[in-house]
């Protein structure tokens, strides 16, 4: 696994529970770019208010949460996003999930998928991990460039094992 991967980190809390969360490299990137921006802005006295504003925004980005929790014991998949105490979460019962899909030729999220609202443009040369629901819909967990397929396969396998669902590759 690459040292500075921006893919979500896979965290194994205990048997039957894994999490995908913002990687340490992503947080370091936020902080590094933020420090450079704040340093440049604070050199000019008229830029000090902007430096303070950006420092706050970058600080919030660094402590933000974007986490998928796959918990076989609690029989749910939970998504939590936001900042500190104002983070929001929602859950899907495991009984609604038919399989974990590893899509090596990902070409976009379904219209009902929340991921469709945040992904920009049409995906090219991408792969993705999706939750396949019994009603035919899918939810994208994460997508990445095709060269990251092996890393996504490791994450998809860990997810499928934790929640006891089959892994299908398409």
C-alpha positions, 0 to 999 in steps of 0.5 A, a space after each residue: 500500500 502506498 505511503 501517501 495514498 489519498 484513498 480512505 484509510 482502512 481501519 479494523 476496529 475489531 472482528 466484524 467491524 471495519 471503517 473507511 475514513 479520511 486518510 492521514 495523507 489527505 489531512 496532512 495535505 490540507 494542513 500543508 497547503 493551508 499553512 502555505 496559504 496562511 503564510 503567504 497571506 499574512 505577509 501582507 498586512 491587508 491579507 491578515 483577515 484572509 489569513 485568519 479566515 483561511 486558517 479557520 477553514 483549513 483547521 475545520 477541514 483537517 478535523 472534518 469527518 467522512 467515515 463509512 462504518 461497516 459493522 457486522 455485529 450491529 448489523 448496519 453500514 453507517 455513513 458519518 460526515 461533517 465537523 465535530 459535533 455537527 456531523 450527520 450520519 445515516 445508516 443502512 441495515 445489512 438486510 438491505 444489502 445484497 453484495 459488495 461490488 468492486 466495479 473495475 469500469 465505473 462510469 458514474 453513480 445512480 441518480 438516487 445515490 448521494 455520491 452522484 451529487 458530489 462527483 464532478 463530471 463524467 468519470 473516466 478510467 475509474 473503479 469503485 466500491 459500491 453497496 448493491 441493495 436488494 431493490 436494485 439500487 447501488 451506493 458508491 462508497 469510494 471511487 478512484 483511478 483504475 491504477 488503484 484497483 488493487 488497493 480498492 480490492 483490499 478494502 472491498 474484501 475487508 468490508 465483505 468479510 466484516 459484514 458477511 456479504 459476498 464480494 462481486 467484481 464487475 
